[in-house]
Amino acid sequence: MSAAALLILALGAAPGAQETMDLREALKDPARVFPAFQGLMAAGQYTRAYNNCLSPKTRGVIGAEEFQIAFSALDAARLLVASFRVHAVDSAGGALRVCSAEFGASRVLGLSRFLGKVYLLDISRDDFDFFRGRTLSWFRFQVKRADGWHFAYPPDWSYAPMARMCGCGK
């Protein structure tokens, strides 16, 4: 077997090769873009989520450092992303609605087609600030529910949802 064939086999068998192929396939379907983004964020792969799931327009508005700090510094920001569910996808209009009853949040995010092959999230500065503000509101709600306890919740404590249903009514 030639050295080139061995190299191709080795790269194909690399641990990240299958994940990269799965991500590429997920980004081809507008309904799977946000779940792919959630998966990367849950795994702590913020740089990969930033580079592969966000549109160039978004990356021009929100820097990589700011993105990483916003999601790695606060548990609430990670919980917010994890709690979102995709409730509507409009690939023709370039939008998708994500909702979270736990955070009482519902937001329409943009979708952009990149090179005619994949869909990427188009998150505006306003969307980014909304998410950061929503996590602060959620934290204040938890403190209120815990009778003012900020850093040490009672042993039987569990997070309280901010709403029973998401903002779009589903």
Z-matrix of the N, CA and C atoms (Angstrom, degrees):
N
C 1 1.441
C 2 1.524 1 108.04
N 3 1.310 2 116.03 1 141.05
C 4 1.465 3 119.56 2 -176.92
C 5 1.530 4 110.42 3 -78.24
N 6 1.313 5 114.51 4 162.53
C 7 1.465 6 120.33 5 -179.91
C 8 1.520 7 110.82 6 -64.63
N 9 1.328 8 118.07 7 -36.14
C 10 1.465 9 121.62 8 179.76
C 11 1.536 10 110.66 9 -64.99
N 12 1.332 11 116.72 10 -41.08
C 13 1.466 12 120.66 11 179.48
C 14 1.531 13 110.38 12 -65.89
N 15 1.342 14 117.36 13 -39.85
C 16 1.455 15 120.81 14 177.38
C 17 1.527 16 111.21 15 -63.72
N 18 1.335 17 116.64 16 -39.92
C 19 1.456 18 120.91 17 179.10
C 20 1.528 19 110.55 18 -63.51
N 21 1.324 20 116.98 19 -43.37
C 22 1.469 21 120.99 20 178.95
C 23 1.517 22 110.34 21 -63.27
N 24 1.333 23 117.63 22 -42.52
C 25 1.462 24 120.63 23 177.90
C 26 1.522 25 111.15 24 -64.44
N 27 1.317 26 117.40 25 -39.97
C 28 1.459 27 121.64 26 -179.47
C 29 1.522 28 110.75 27 -65.97
N 30 1.320 29 117.41 28 -42.27
C 31 1.461 30 120.37 29 179.14
C 32 1.525 31 111.09 30 -67.70
N 33 1.293 32 116.85 31 -37.53
C 34 1.463 33 120.76 32 178.38
C 35 1.509 34 112.07 33 -67.37
N 36 1.303 35 117.49 34 -28.87
C 37 1.463 36 121.65 35 -178.57
C 38 1.523 37 112.56 36 -93.14
N 39 1.328 38 116.70 37 -0.91
C 40 1.457 39 120.11 38 179.53
C 41 1.527 40 109.59 39 -61.84
N 42 1.339 41 117.86 40 146.24
C 43 1.460 42 120.76 41 -176.36
C 44 1.523 43 113.63 42 -57.20
N 45 1.313 44 118.83 43 -37.60
C 46 1.460 45 121.53 44 -177.51
C 47 1.512 46 113.62 45 -83.09
N 48 1.314 47 118.99 46 -10.99
C 49 1.459 48 121.22 47 -176.47
C 50 1.521 49 111.66 48 -64.35
N 51 1.316 50 117.94 49 -43.48
C 52 1.460 51 120.93 50 179.39
C 53 1.525 52 110.93 51 -66.78
N 54 1.327 53 117.04 52 -40.19
C 55 1.460 54 120.86 53 178.13
C 56 1.518 55 110.97 54 -62.07
N 57 1.346 56 117.10 55 -40.32
C 58 1.459 57 121.35 56 178.87
C 59 1.517 58 110.60 57 -64.48
N 60 1.325 59 117.21 58 -41.86
C 61 1.462 60 120.51 59 178.43
C 62 1.525 61 110.44 60 -65.17
N 63 1.340 62 118.09 61 -41.38
C 64 1.459 63 121.81 62 178.50
C 65 1.530 64 110.93 63 -63.01
N 66 1.336 65 116.96 64 -40.67
C 67 1.458 66 121.17 65 179.20
C 68 1.528 67 110.25 66 -64.95
N 69 1.313 68 117.28 67 -43.87
C 70 1.476 69 120.18 68 178.03
C 71 1.517 70 111.31 69 -59.54
N 72 1.318 71 116.77 70 -42.58
C 73 1.467 72 120.74 71 179.00
C 74 1.530 73 110.73 72 -65.91
N 75 1.319 74 117.12 73 -40.18
C 76 1.467 75 120.80 74 179.91
C 77 1.520 76 111.09 75 -64.26
N 78 1.315 77 117.72 76 -37.99
C 79 1.463 78 121.20 77 -177.70
C 80 1.529 79 112.81 78 -73.56
N 81 1.307 80 117.67 79 -11.74
C 82 1.470 81 120.53 80 176.36
C 83 1.524 82 111.74 81 -78.06
N 84 1.329 83 117.27 82 -19.98
C 85 1.457 84 122.87 83 -178.91
C 86 1.532 85 108.49 84 -108.01
N 87 1.343 86 118.57 85 119.24
C 88 1.468 87 119.64 86 -177.13
C 89 1.526 88 113.80 87 -60.64
N 90 1.322 89 118.13 88 -27.27
C 91 1.464 90 121.13 89 179.57
C 92 1.526 91 112.08 90 -75.07
N 93 1.312 92 118.26 91 -17.70
C 94 1.470 93 121.42 92 -177.48
C 95 1.524 94 113.38 93 -102.77
N 96 1.338 95 117.80 94 -1.95
C 97 1.469 96 120.75 95 -178.07
C 98 1.523 97 110.88 96 -64.61
N 99 1.335 98 117.21 97 -50.99
C 100 1.461 99 119.19 98 -177.97
C 101 1.522 100 112.44 99 -66.53
N 102 1.344 101 119.94 100 -43.12
C 103 1.471 102 118.62 101 175.35
C 104 1.542 103 112.97 102 -59.52
N 105 1.331 104 117.80 103 -34.90
C 106 1.467 105 120.05 104 176.44
C 107 1.530 106 109.85 105 -65.44
N 108 1.323 107 116.51 106 -41.95
C 109 1.460 108 122.45 107 176.85
C 110 1.530 109 109.74 108 -60.63
N 111 1.343 110 116.89 109 -45.36
C 112 1.468 111 121.38 110 178.38
C 113 1.523 112 111.66 111 -59.49
N 114 1.322 113 115.88 112 -42.04
C 115 1.459 114 119.65 113 -179.28
C 116 1.516 115 112.31 114 -62.38
N 117 1.323 116 116.52 115 -42.28
C 118 1.465 117 120.14 116 178.46
C 119 1.524 118 110.89 117 -66.52
N 120 1.327 119 116.51 118 -40.34
C 121 1.458 120 120.12 119 179.76
C 122 1.537 121 110.51 120 -66.28
N 123 1.325 122 117.22 121 -41.21
C 124 1.463 123 120.83 122 179.04
C 125 1.522 124 111.72 123 -63.80
N 126 1.326 125 116.27 124 -32.56
C 127 1.462 126 120.78 125 178.98
C 128 1.525 127 112.31 126 -81.80
N 129 1.327 128 117.23 127 -1.67
C 130 1.464 129 121.01 128 -179.73
C 131 1.511 130 113.43 129 77.34
N 132 1.309 131 117.75 130 18.05
C 133 1.466 132 122.47 131 -179.83
C 134 1.534 133 109.39 132 -95.39
N 135 1.338 134 115.22 133 65.57
C 136 1.457 135 121.33 134 -174.88
C 137 1.524 136 112.19 135 -65.17
N 138 1.307 137 117.33 136 -41.64
C 139 1.466 138 120.62 137 -179.74
C 140 1.516 139 110.63 138 -64.34
N 141 1.305 140 116.61 139 -42.10
C 142 1.466 141 120.29 140 178.88
C 143 1.532 142 110.70 141 -66.15
N 144 1.318 143 117.69 142 -40.58
C 145 1.466 144 121.45 143 176.95
C 146 1.522 145 110.04 144 -63.14
N 147 1.320 146 116.55 145 -42.50
C 148 1.465 147 121.89 146 -179.86
C 149 1.535 148 110.53 147 -63.82
N 150 1.320 149 116.59 148 -48.35
C 151 1.470 150 120.31 149 -175.29
C 152 1.517 151 113.77 150 -74.62
N 153 1.324 152 118.54 151 -32.91
C 154 1.462 153 120.83 152 -172.25
C 155 1.519 154 115.12 153 -102.37
N 156 1.321 155 118.72 154 -23.02
C 157 1.470 156 120.17 155 -174.33
C 158 1.524 157 114.26 156 -109.99
N 159 1.319 158 117.91 157 -14.52
C 160 1.462 159 120.73 158 -179.29
C 161 1.517 160 110.50 159 -101.35
N 162 1.319 161 115.53 160 143.72
C 163 1.467 162 121.36 161 -178.26
C 164 1.531 163 110.62 162 -69.96
N 165 1.321 164 117.13 163 158.41
C 166 1.469 165 119.68 164 176.09
C 167 1.532 166 112.03 165 -58.21
N 168 1.326 167 116.93 166 -34.77
C 169 1.471 168 121.02 167 177.69
C 170 1.525 169 110.21 168 -61.22
N 171 1.330 170 116.79 169 -44.54
C 172 1.460 171 121.55 170 178.91
C 173 1.520 172 110.84 171 -64.39
N 174 1.326 173 116.36 172 -43.71
C 175 1.468 174 119.69 173 179.99
C 176 1.522 175 111.52 174 -65.21
N 177 1.332 176 118.08 175 -24.56
C 178 1.461 177 121.43 176 175.36
C 179 1.521 178 112.69 177 -74.65
N 180 1.336 179 116.56 178 -27.39
C 181 1.462 180 121.98 179 -177.85
C 182 1.531 181 111.60 180 -91.28
N 183 1.329 182 116.68 181 -38.00
C 184 1.469 183 121.97 182 -177.46
C 185 1.521 184 108.14 183 -116.68
N 186 1.313 185 116.85 184 118.87
C 187 1.456 186 121.21 185 -179.28
C 188 1.526 187 112.10 186 -73.02
N 189 1.316 188 115.56 187 157.31
C 190 1.468 189 121.31 188 -178.82
C 191 1.526 190 111.62 189 -62.05
N 192 1.323 191 117.27 190 -40.23
C 193 1.457 192 120.45 191 -179.11
C 194 1.523 193 110.98 192 -65.81
N 195 1.334 194 115.82 193 -44.07
C 196 1.456 195 120.39 194 179.85
C 197 1.531 196 110.77 195 -63.04
N 198 1.321 197 115.98 196 -41.40
C 199 1.462 198 121.63 197 178.52
C 200 1.523 199 110.53 198 -61.90
N 201 1.323 200 116.21 199 -48.21
C 202 1.466 201 121.23 200 -178.62
C 203 1.519 202 111.33 201 -62.80
N 204 1.309 203 117.71 202 -44.76
C 205 1.465 204 121.02 203 -178.94
C 206 1.527 205 110.72 204 -65.49
N 207 1.328 206 117.18 205 -41.58
C 208 1.470 207 120.71 206 -178.26
C 209 1.517 208 111.81 207 -60.70
N 210 1.334 209 117.73 208 -35.60
C 211 1.461 210 119.54 209 -175.89
C 212 1.526 211 114.16 210 -99.33
N 213 1.313 212 117.93 211 -20.76
C 214 1.465 213 118.15 212 -179.16
C 215 1.524 214 112.44 213 -94.61
N 216 1.328 215 118.06 214 -18.57
C 217 1.458 216 120.48 215 -176.22
C 218 1.526 217 113.29 216 -83.41
N 219 1.325 218 117.10 217 -26.53
C 220 1.459 219 119.91 218 -175.16
C 221 1.518 220 111.38 219 -122.89
N 222 1.326 221 116.02 220 132.01
C 223 1.466 222 119.64 221 175.37
C 224 1.519 223 110.86 222 -64.87
N 225 1.325 224 116.91 223 -34.88
C 226 1.468 225 120.51 224 -177.32
C 227 1.527 226 111.36 225 -61.92
N 228 1.322 227 118.35 226 -36.27
C 229 1.470 228 120.36 227 179.43
C 230 1.526 229 110.51 228 -65.81
N 231 1.318 230 117.04 229 -39.67
C 232 1.475 231 120.15 230 176.91
C 233 1.528 232 110.75 231 -67.82
N 234 1.332 233 116.65 232 -40.10
C 235 1.466 234 120.28 233 177.63
C 236 1.522 235 110.95 234 -63.72
N 237 1.327 236 117.17 235 -37.73
C 238 1.460 237 120.95 236 178.98
C 239 1.517 238 111.10 237 -61.93
N 240 1.312 239 117.29 238 -49.99
C 241 1.465 240 120.62 239 179.79
C 242 1.522 241 110.34 240 -62.10
N 243 1.314 242 117.33 241 -41.36
C 244 1.464 243 120.83 242 -179.14
C 245 1.528 244 112.45 243 -67.03
N 246 1.333 245 117.10 244 -29.54
C 247 1.462 246 119.97 245 -176.24
C 248 1.530 247 113.84 246 -83.53
N 249 1.319 248 117.44 247 -14.46
C 250 1.467 249 119.93 248 -178.95
C 251 1.522 250 111.66 249 -67.24
N 252 1.316 251 115.52 250 143.06
C 253 1.464 252 123.46 251 173.18
C 254 1.513 253 107.77 252 -125.92
N 255 1.317 254 116.53 253 141.03
C 256 1.463 255 121.23 254 177.82
C 257 1.523 256 107.66 255 -79.85
N 258 1.332 257 116.31 256 119.91
C 259 1.463 258 120.51 257 -178.78
C 260 1.519 259 113.71 258 -107.14
N 261 1.308 260 118.67 259 -16.96
C 262 1.463 261 120.73 260 178.09
C 263 1.522 262 109.32 261 -158.36
N 264 1.321 263 115.25 262 141.09
C 265 1.466 264 120.92 263 178.00
C 266 1.519 265 107.76 264 -129.89
N 267 1.316 266 116.10 265 127.61
C 268 1.460 267 122.35 266 175.69
C 269 1.523 268 106.87 267 -124.95
N 270 1.334 269 115.99 268 87.58
C 271 1.468 270 119.07 269 -176.88
C 272 1.519 271 111.39 270 -68.60
N 273 1.340 272 117.80 271 -30.95
C 274 1.468 273 120.28 272 179.14
C 275 1.528 274 110.16 273 -68.38
N 276 1.330 275 116.74 274 -39.79
C 277 1.455 276 121.48 275 179.28
C 278 1.512 277 113.47 276 -85.48
N 279 1.317 278 116.41 277 -9.56
C 280 1.455 279 120.92 278 178.43
C 281 1.517 280 113.46 279 71.30
N 282 1.346 281 116.82 280 47.70
C 283 1.457 282 119.58 281 -179.69
C 284 1.517 283 110.88 282 -150.46
N 285 1.318 284 115.08 283 156.02
C 286 1.454 285 121.29 284 171.71
C 287 1.517 286 108.24 285 -144.24
N 288 1.326 287 115.82 286 146.11
C 289 1.466 288 121.07 287 179.56
C 290 1.519 289 108.55 288 -103.51
N 291 1.346 290 115.08 289 126.60
C 292 1.457 291 121.51 290 174.93
C 293 1.527 292 107.84 291 -115.47
N 294 1.328 293 115.64 292 139.64
C 295 1.457 294 121.12 293 -176.03
C 296 1.525 295 110.78 294 -135.10
N 297 1.333 296 115.14 295 151.39
C 298 1.456 297 121.69 296 175.99
C 299 1.520 298 108.59 297 -145.75
N 300 1.324 299 116.17 298 111.70
C 301 1.465 300 120.02 299 177.19
C 302 1.527 301 110.46 300 -68.10
N 303 1.317 302 116.37 301 -36.04
C 304 1.468 303 119.81 302 -179.00
C 305 1.520 304 111.92 303 -57.25
N 306 1.327 305 116.83 304 -38.84
C 307 1.458 306 121.72 305 -179.27
C 308 1.526 307 112.01 306 -99.63
N 309 1.322 308 117.95 307 -1.74
C 310 1.451 309 121.08 308 -178.05
C 311 1.513 310 111.69 309 61.73
N 312 1.325 311 116.21 310 38.23
C 313 1.467 312 120.85 311 -174.36
C 314 1.519 313 111.35 312 -121.35
N 315 1.309 314 114.36 313 143.84
C 316 1.456 315 122.09 314 172.96
C 317 1.519 316 106.04 315 -147.52
N 318 1.304 317 116.17 316 130.34
C 319 1.468 318 119.62 317 -174.60
C 320 1.520 319 110.10 318 -146.79
N 321 1.314 320 116.05 319 141.83
C 322 1.461 321 121.76 320 173.51
C 323 1.525 322 107.18 321 -96.90
N 324 1.331 323 115.66 322 119.11
C 325 1.455 324 121.70 323 178.58
C 326 1.520 325 109.43 324 -104.79
N 327 1.302 326 115.65 325 149.81
C 328 1.456 327 119.82 326 178.84
C 329 1.520 328 111.82 327 -80.17
N 330 1.323 329 114.82 328 152.35
C 331 1.466 330 123.07 329 173.05
C 332 1.514 331 106.88 330 -123.55
N 333 1.291 332 116.92 331 134.28
C 334 1.462 333 118.98 332 176.06
C 335 1.523 334 108.91 333 -125.01
N 336 1.286 335 115.00 334 146.54
C 337 1.461 336 121.83 335 178.98
C 338 1.516 337 106.88 336 -90.32
N 339 1.318 338 117.83 337 126.63
C 340 1.463 339 122.06 338 -177.28
C 341 1.521 340 109.26 339 -110.79
N 342 1.311 341 116.15 340 121.07
C 343 1.460 342 124.26 341 -179.87
C 344 1.526 343 112.64 342 55.80
N 345 1.322 344 116.60 343 21.78
C 346 1.464 345 121.04 344 179.26
C 347 1.518 346 114.13 345 68.48
N 348 1.336 347 117.46 346 9.23
C 349 1.464 348 120.23 347 -175.36
C 350 1.520 349 113.50 348 -114.91
N 351 1.320 350 117.24 349 -41.44
C 352 1.460 351 120.69 350 -174.57
C 353 1.526 352 110.56 351 -129.32
N 354 1.328 353 114.58 352 158.70
C 355 1.466 354 121.41 353 174.52
C 356 1.518 355 108.19 354 -102.11
N 357 1.332 356 115.50 355 141.64
C 358 1.459 357 121.65 356 178.31
C 359 1.523 358 109.18 357 -129.55
N 360 1.317 359 116.53 358 153.05
C 361 1.460 360 121.43 359 178.41
C 362 1.525 361 109.96 360 -74.63
N 363 1.308 362 115.29 361 134.83
C 364 1.457 363 122.55 362 177.81
C 365 1.524 364 107.22 363 -111.16
N 366 1.322 365 116.83 364 89.89
C 367 1.461 366 121.71 365 -177.31
C 368 1.521 367 108.50 366 -99.64
N 369 1.318 368 116.47 367 122.16
C 370 1.461 369 121.13 368 -179.22
C 371 1.530 370 110.06 369 -83.30
N 372 1.308 371 116.34 370 169.51
C 373 1.470 372 121.43 371 176.09
C 374 1.533 373 109.23 372 -61.49
N 375 1.327 374 116.77 373 -38.02
C 376 1.460 375 121.39 374 178.50
C 377 1.530 376 111.12 375 -62.67
N 378 1.344 377 117.52 376 -42.83
C 379 1.469 378 121.44 377 176.80
C 380 1.523 379 110.69 378 -61.35
N 381 1.322 380 116.31 379 -45.60
C 382 1.463 381 122.25 380 -178.69
C 383 1.535 382 110.32 381 -61.17
N 384 1.333 383 116.80 382 -44.81
C 385 1.467 384 121.06 383 178.62
C 386 1.523 385 111.34 384 -67.18
N 387 1.339 386 117.60 385 -35.18
C 388 1.462 387 121.56 386 176.19
C 389 1.523 388 110.22 387 -60.77
N 390 1.326 389 117.83 388 -45.29
C 391 1.462 390 121.19 389 -179.47
C 392 1.524 391 111.37 390 -63.68
N 393 1.313 392 116.47 391 -42.02
C 394 1.470 393 118.80 392 178.79
C 395 1.527 394 111.02 393 -65.88
N 396 1.334 395 117.30 394 -40.53
C 397 1.454 396 121.58 395 178.57
C 398 1.519 397 112.27 396 -67.58
N 399 1.331 398 116.26 397 -36.70
C 400 1.467 399 120.74 398 179.96
C 401 1.520 400 110.33 399 -65.43
N 402 1.321 401 117.93 400 -36.97
C 403 1.469 402 119.65 401 178.85
C 404 1.521 403 110.69 402 -68.36
N 405 1.329 404 117.56 403 -34.85
C 406 1.467 405 120.34 404 177.35
C 407 1.529 406 110.16 405 -67.63
N 408 1.321 407 117.62 406 -41.56
C 409 1.472 408 121.19 407 176.88
C 410 1.528 409 110.38 408 -61.86
N 411 1.331 410 116.43 409 -40.98
C 412 1.459 411 121.74 410 179.58
C 413 1.530 412 110.16 411 -63.20
N 414 1.342 413 116.64 412 -44.29
C 415 1.455 414 120.85 413 179.46
C 416 1.529 415 110.83 414 -61.50
N 417 1.329 416 117.30 415 -44.47
C 418 1.460 417 120.72 416 179.27
C 419 1.534 418 111.04 417 -62.98
N 420 1.322 419 116.52 418 -36.78
C 421 1.460 420 121.53 419 177.34
C 422 1.529 421 110.25 420 -64.26
N 423 1.334 422 117.55 421 -41.26
C 424 1.465 423 121.26 422 179.25
C 425 1.523 424 110.84 423 -65.41
N 426 1.330 425 117.28 424 -40.71
C 427 1.464 426 121.34 425 179.13
C 428 1.524 427 109.58 426 -63.84
N 429 1.317 428 116.78 427 -42.11
C 430 1.471 429 120.94 428 178.24
C 431 1.526 430 110.42 429 -62.05
N 432 1.320 431 117.55 430 -42.86
C 433 1.466 432 122.02 431 179.78
C 434 1.532 433 111.79 432 -68.28
N 435 1.339 434 117.54 433 -24.35
C 436 1.467 435 121.88 434 -179.68
C 437 1.528 436 111.46 435 -96.30
N 438 1.331 437 116.90 436 22.04
C 439 1.465 438 122.76 437 177.95
C 440 1.525 439 112.55 438 56.50
N 441 1.311 440 116.43 439 40.22
C 442 1.453 441 121.08 440 175.01
C 443 1.514 442 115.94 441 87.85
N 444 1.310 443 118.22 442 -1.27
C 445 1.470 444 120.50 443 177.23
C 446 1.525 445 108.34 444 -68.70
N 447 1.323 446 116.43 445 127.12
C 448 1.461 447 119.87 446 -177.85
C 449 1.526 448 113.54 447 -98.28
N 450 1.293 449 116.68 448 -47.67
C 451 1.460 450 119.13 449 -170.09
C 452 1.525 451 113.69 450 -115.88
N 453 1.308 452 117.71 451 -17.26
C 454 1.457 453 121.01 452 -179.31
C 455 1.528 454 108.21 453 -128.60
N 456 1.311 455 115.62 454 100.30
C 457 1.457 456 120.12 455 179.62
C 458 1.530 457 109.48 456 -80.57
N 459 1.324 458 117.10 457 154.69
C 460 1.474 459 119.94 458 176.88
C 461 1.530 460 110.66 459 -57.76
N 462 1.338 461 118.44 460 155.28
C 463 1.473 462 121.66 461 -175.40
C 464 1.527 463 114.42 462 -59.32
N 465 1.315 464 118.29 463 -31.58
C 466 1.457 465 120.65 464 -178.16
C 467 1.526 466 112.70 465 -93.20
N 468 1.318 467 117.13 466 16.20
C 469 1.461 468 122.77 467 -174.61
C 470 1.528 469 111.99 468 -74.39
N 471 1.328 470 115.19 469 141.30
C 472 1.460 471 121.09 470 168.36
C 473 1.526 472 107.03 471 -138.79
N 474 1.317 473 116.41 472 150.41
C 475 1.457 474 120.75 473 -177.94
C 476 1.521 475 110.27 474 -61.09
N 477 1.313 476 115.69 475 140.33
C 478 1.463 477 121.35 476 179.49
C 479 1.526 478 109.12 477 -100.48
N 480 1.325 479 117.84 478 131.98
C 481 1.460 480 119.46 479 177.50
C 482 1.528 481 110.65 480 -68.62
N 483 1.327 482 117.05 481 147.13
C 484 1.459 483 121.41 482 179.95
C 485 1.521 484 111.86 483 -79.26
N 486 1.316 485 118.04 484 -21.81
C 487 1.460 486 121.22 485 -178.52
C 488 1.524 487 109.57 486 -148.19
N 489 1.321 488 115.67 487 161.68
C 490 1.475 489 119.59 488 176.77
C 491 1.520 490 111.55 489 -86.41
N 492 1.312 491 116.06 490 -30.04
C 493 1.471 492 120.90 491 179.99
C 494 1.525 493 107.94 492 -130.57
N 495 1.307 494 115.37 493 161.00
C 496 1.449 495 119.35 494 178.01
C 497 1.536 496 109.61 495 -76.50
N 498 1.305 497 116.37 496 171.87
C 499 1.454 498 122.06 497 -176.57
C 500 1.517 499 115.18 498 -64.29
N 501 1.322 500 118.46 499 -24.02
C 502 1.466 501 119.68 500 -178.80
C 503 1.525 502 111.52 501 -90.02
N 504 1.327 503 117.99 502 -2.99
C 505 1.460 504 121.46 503 174.42
C 506 1.514 505 115.81 504 90.81
N 507 1.313 506 118.03 505 7.10
C 508 1.466 507 119.67 506 179.06
C 509 1.505 508 110.79 507 -88.33
